[in-house]
Amino acid sequence: MTATQLDTHPSGRHRAIGPLGTTARVLVGGLLLASVTWGHLDRGFHLSAWLLGLIGFPAVVVAGQWLRARRTPTPLQATGPVAHAVNVAVFVVLYLLKPTSDAALLFYGASMWLAAARGYAGCEVLAASNWLLRRDDQIGCAVFWPIDQLEHHRAARRA
């Protein structure tokens, strides 16, 4: 089996991640979503967190990527160390701000599940905008980068 065959879904859609990257995104995303769900079951449901995390944050990212794509149609490829650090910093800031902490976990968790389902590599933050805008923009992801690199090297060796 070649690397291309490994990365192609039966539907013909290209998958940039393999089984380890997919599993990691499903597990970590599930932990984030479960932590919010458990907290809301235990301490009371907060609709605003769910609306912001599952609709508000994705809408802001999609709108931003749509505007960027209109100005610069080339795909975004921010995958270096600075992009990794900025991505982590944004998550930490959103998480540490009390009003947005649950929303941040919901946004990142749901985005990880979408990235796993669609086979997106890189940062899960762009999963919804890539899907809706039919793009392949990439932002580095410090959490999943090592797994994605391992799978990429393993697939290349088999090819």
C-alpha positions, 0 to 999 in steps of 0.5 A, spaced: 500 500 500 502 506 498 502 513 502 497 515 497 493 509 498 493 510 505 491 517 505 485 517 501 478 515 504 474 510 500 470 516 497 476 519 494 477 525 498 484 526 501 486 524 508 492 528 511 492 524 517 492 517 518 489 512 524 493 515 529 492 522 528 485 521 527 484 517 534 488 522 537 483 528 535 477 523 537 480 522 544 483 529 546 476 532 543 472 527 546 476 529 553 475 536 552 467 535 550 466 531 556 469 535 561 464 541 559 459 536 559 460 533 566 461 540 569 455 543 566 451 536 569 454 537 575 454 545 576 449 547 572 448 548 564 450 554 561 447 555 554 451 561 552 458 557 553 455 552 548 452 557 543 459 561 543 463 555 543 459 551 537 457 557 533 460 563 535 467 562 535 467 557 529 463 563 525 468 568 527 474 563 524 470 562 518 468 569 517 476 571 518 478 565 513 473 567 508 475 575 508 482 572 508 481 568 502 478 574 498 484 578 499 489 572 498 486 566 495 493 562 496 492 557 502 494 559 509 500 555 511 502 558 518 506 551 520 512 554 523 514 554 531 511 561 531 504 559 529 504 553 533 506 558 539 500 563 537 495 557 537 497 555 544 497 562 546 490 563 543 487 557 547 490 559 553 488 566 553 481 563 551 481 558 557 484 562 562 478 568 561 472 565 565 467 567 561 470 563 555 473 557 558 468 552 557 466 555 550 474 554 548 473 547 550 467 546 546 470 549 540 477 546 540 473 539 542 468 539 536 473 542 531 478 536 533 472 531 532 471 535 525 478 534 523 478 527 525 472 526 521 474 530 515 482 527 515 485 534 516 492 535 519 494 541 522 490 545 527 483 543 528 481 551 529 480 551 521 477 545 520 470 548 520 472 554 515 476 549 511 470 544 510 465 550 509 470 554 504 472 548 501 480 550 503 486 547 505 489 552 510 493 550 515 496 553 522 501 549 526 498 545 532 503 543 537 499 538 540 498 533 534 504 535 530 508 530 533 503 524 531 502 527 524 509 527 523 510 520 525 505 518 521 507 521 515 514 518 516 512 511 516 507 512 510 513 515 506 517 509 508 512 504 506 511 507 499 
